Amino acid sequence: MKVVDMHCDTISEIYLQRQSNQDISLKQNNLNISLEKMQQGDYLLQNFAMFTPLHKTDNPFQYAHDLIDTFYHEMNQYSDMIGVIKNYQDIINNMNQHRMSAMLTLEEGAVVQNDLQYLQHYYDLGVRMITLTWNFSNGIGYPNFSRDDDNHGYHACDTKNGLTEFGKAYVQECERLGIIIDVSHLSDAGFEDVYRLTTKPFVASHSNARSVCPHARNLTDEMILKLASRGGVMGMNYAADFLTENDEEKCLSKIDDIVKHILYIKNLAGIDCIGLGSDFDGIPPYLELKDASYLPKLEQALKEAGLTSLEIEKIFFKNVLRVYQDVLQ
């Protein structure tokens, strides 16, 4: 079964390990995602997020570019195995050449430094999806929940603070350019603003159902229904904290819990809004789906849960590819 995964932090991990003088590559490593593991898992396309921690860098613009340089270094090094895509036809071309595909994405929209002209700059660099916020407010909007800078405490979901005026212009410019808008991490009110201000499908690249697991990072039923009505897709996040309520420090992320979210969302809004967004290499390593090579185990679990082959295909790759075909120019 082919796999399209809308979110991972693998490039950030490679960049950080190289900063520590460790020898690591995308082809073969000890991370959740490597090119070899992707081949074993029958991956068609992986989104690679360039996560820029605003609270840990004095120059977010340069940090994002360092990550992008790392991404392209790996893509060029292993161009026989994987190719960067900038439009839907690139995906088809890579398939015909028996190569996997990679999409360059940004996780932290504020790297544009409050200047919409930089959106064109990042588009020209190949960025085709942007996660508007992370866990802290920025010039675009607010996160799902507030988080203390000092002790990293989490608070209730934010239903009041939406997109800023700059953020409203930002999402409209993304839509004009053909950059997919990602509302994972965005506040509930911000989600509503994106829904109101845009017309094309958007995604929640790595978010689950809040009714199944009441974490602010997940989507409410109303949000899921609106996402589905727009033709958007939400990617199932494999992190235990977003799958089930638990107080364990090293709680195991279970395949059955991923299946529970999928079945709930299917019954609520239909199969066409469900995809995969592992968050690999950005979440704790206590996973039944240990790495990219384990995706056939999720396929088998969904079969055992009664889903048809077509439904599983939609979850694994067809739904996300439909959005990419609709939005990418």
N, C-alpha and C positions, 0 to 999 in steps of 0.2 A: 504493500500500500504506500503510495507516494505521500510525502509529508511536506507541508508548508508551515513553518513556525514563525509567528509574527514578532517574537521578542527574545533576545538573549543578550547577556553582558560579556560575552567571550572576548571581544576585542579589548575591552577595558581591562580584563584580567591579564591578557597577553601584554598589554602596554605596561601595567603595573609590575608584572614579574620581570619584564625587561629593564624597568627602572631600577630593579633590585639586582640587576646583572645575572638573571637566570636565563638559561637557554631554553626557549620555548617557541613553538610554531603552531600555526593553525592546523597543519596537516596531521601532526601527531603530538599529543600532550596528555596530561592527567586531568584535564578539565571535563565538564559535562559534554562539551561540543568540540569535536575535531573533525577535519574533513574525512578521515577514515571512519570515525563513528557515524558520521552523517551518511556515508555510503552504505554502511552496514544497516542503518535504519531506513534506507531507501528515500532519502531526502530529495525533494525537488527544489525547494527554495528555503533559505534561512534569512530572516531579517537580522542584521547586526546593528545593535544600538550603540551609539557613541554617547555614553553617560558622562555628563559633565557635572561634578559636585560643586555647585556654586559656593557652598559654605566652606570648601576646602582649597579653593584656588583664588588667587588674586587676579588671574587673567583667564576668564572662561573662554574667551575667543581663541586664545592660543592653545588652551587645553583641548578644546574640541578639534582644532586643526591637527594637533599631535595624534589624537585618536584616529582621525581620518587618514593621516599619513600611514599609521600602523595598519589600518584596514586595507589600503591600496597596496602596501608592501606585500601583505599576505596574498591578496588577489593576484598580483602580478607574479609572485613567486610560484603560485600553484594554478596558473591559468589553464592548465590542461585538465584540472578537476572541477573548477568553479569559475563562473563569470559574473561580473556585476551587471545588474539590470537597471535600466532607466525608463523603460516602457514595457508594455505587455509583449511586444514582438520579441524583445530580448529574451524573455523567458522561453518562448517557442524556439528561438534560434539555439539557445543553450541545450534544450532538450534534444533537438535534432543533432547537435554535436556531442551528445552523451555527456554533458557537463551539468553539474548542479548550478543553481543560481543564488546570488547574494544581493540583498537590498540594503543600501546604506540608510540608516535612520538616526535621528537625534533624539536622545532622551534628556530633555531640558531645553525648552524652546527659547529660554532667555539668552542663549549664546548669540542671538542676533543683536544684543546690546541696545535694545530699544530703538532700533533703526530698521524699518521694513525693507530697506534696500538690501540688507544682508540676507533676506530670504532668497532673493534672486541669486546672490552669491553662493549660498549653500545648495540651491537647486542646481546651479551650474557645476558644483562639485559632485553632484550625483545623489544628493539627499532626496528621498521620495516619501518619507514619513517622518512626522515630528510629534513626539510626546510633549504636550504643551508645558506641563509642570512636572516637578518631582515632589518631594515631601516638604518643600518650603515654598512660600509665596514668592512670586517673581513679578516682573513687569507685565506679564500676560494675565495672570490670575492666581488662584489659590489651590492648594492641594486638597485631597479628600478629607484630610483631618489636619489639625494643627499639631506641631511637633516642637518640643522644647529644644533650643540650641544647646543647653547645658547638659541635661540628663537624658535627652532623646525620648522623653515621655510622649505618649500618644494620647490624643484627646478625641472627643466626639466628632462625627462627620460634620462637614461645613455645608449647611444648606442655605446660607445667607450671602456669602461672598462669591460673586461670579467673575466673569472676565472683566478686566479693566477696559477702558476705552481703547487703549493700545491693543489689548488682547482681541477685542472685537474686530478691529481692522486687520489684525494678524491672521485670524482664521479665514477671513474673506480673501486675503491675499494668498494664503496657502491654497485655497480652493481655485483661485484664478490660475495659479501656476501649475496646478496638478500635483500638489503635495498632499498626501493622505494625512488627515487630522486624527491624532490619537488622544483619546480622552482618559486613558488609564492614568491614575494619580490626580486627575482634575476633580475639583469640588463638585458636589451635586448641582449647585447653582451654576457653576461653569459649564457643566454638561448641558443644562437647559439652554444656556446662551448659545453654545455650539449648535444645538438642534434648531434653535430659532433663527440663527443668522446664516445657516448654510443650506444648500440644496442637494449636494452630492452625498453618497455614502461616506461615513466616517467609521472609525474602529475604536474599540477598547482593547488594545493589543495584548494585555496580560491582566485580565480581571475576571472574576467569577461572580456567582449569584449571591447577593447579600441575604436573601431569604434562607439559603442553605447554610451559609456561614456569615454571621452578622459582623463582618469587618468592614470598616469604612472604605477600604480599597476595592470592595466589590460593588456591583451595580444593583440598584433596587429593581423590583419588578417593573415599575413604571419606566425606568431608564432602559431596561432591556427591551420593552415593547416599543419604545420610541426608536431605539437603535435598529431594531428589526424592521420597523415601518419605513425607515430610510434606506434599507438595503445594506446596512452595516453589519459588522461581525465583531464578536468578542472572543478573544483568545484565552483558552483555559490555562490558568496559571498553576504550576505544579507545587508551589510553596504551601507547606502544611498550614501556615497561619491563615491563608486565604481559602483553604479547603474545609477546615473543620475547627470548631471551638476546642481549644486545648490550652493547658497551662504548663505543658512540658517544655523544658528548655531545648530538648533534642527530639521533638515530636516527628515521627515518621510520616512522610507524605505518601499516602496510599493510593493505588490505582482505583480502588473502589470508590474513594471519595471524589476523584475526578469524574468518574462515571455518574455519581449522584448529581453533581452539578449539571452535567450534560443532559441527563434525563429530565431534571427539573426545568431547565431552560427550553428543551424541546417541547415539553408539555405546555409551557407558558407561552412561548412566542414562535415555536416552530424550529425546524432543524437548520434553516438557512442562515441563521444569525450566529452559528457556533463554529469556532475554529480553534486553533491551538496557539498558545503564547507562553511557552514553557517558563520563561524567565531563567533558563539555565545559566549557570555561572554568575547569577546574581542573587541566589537563594541558598539557604542552608543545604548541606549535602546529604541530608537524611531522606533519601528518595527511593521508592520502589522502582520508579523509572530513573535508574541511576545515571543514564546518559543518553545521548541521541540514538545509540544502537538498540535501546530497549523499547522503541515505539511499537514494534509488533505486539508487545504485551498489552498495550492499551487497545490496540485493534482487536485482539482476542477477547479482552474483557467486555468491549462494546458488543461484540457478536454474542457473547454469553448473556448479555443484558437484553438481547432481543432486537438490536438495531440491524437494519438491512445493510447489505453491501453498499448500496447507493447512499444511504444516510451516513455511513462511516466515511465514504469518499468525500462527501460534502464537508464533514468536520475536518478531515485530515488535509484537504487541499482545495476542493472545488469552490467552497464559499469564499475563501480569501482570494483566490484567483479571479473570481467574478468581480470583487471590489477593485482589484488591481486593474482589471480590464476596463472598468467603468471610469476610474479616476485618473490613472496615469496617462499622460499625453505623449 
